[in-house]
Amino acid sequence: MNPQPSTETTTESSELPALLLGAGFALASMIILPAVAQRVGMASSVTLALRGALMRAASRI
């Protein structure tokens, strides 16, 4: 007599990792990447290209 897990709980538990990963990509692209690029001395065009790639990756999740 084990209760079946509801679909709500299953959906919520599968959305959390995707949400955390998307937030991590957003944080990396908006804050961490430009700071590291400035410290290393990357050109702004390379930084923008990397930021775009991270945001595309985040939107696919």
HELIX and SHEET records of a PDB file:
HELIX    1   1 THR A    7  LEU A   27  1                                  21    
HELIX    2   2 ALA A   28  ILE A   32  3                                   5    
HELIX    3   3 LEU A   33  VAL A   40  1                                   8    
HELIX    4   4 SER A   44  ARG A   60  1                                  17    
END                                                                             
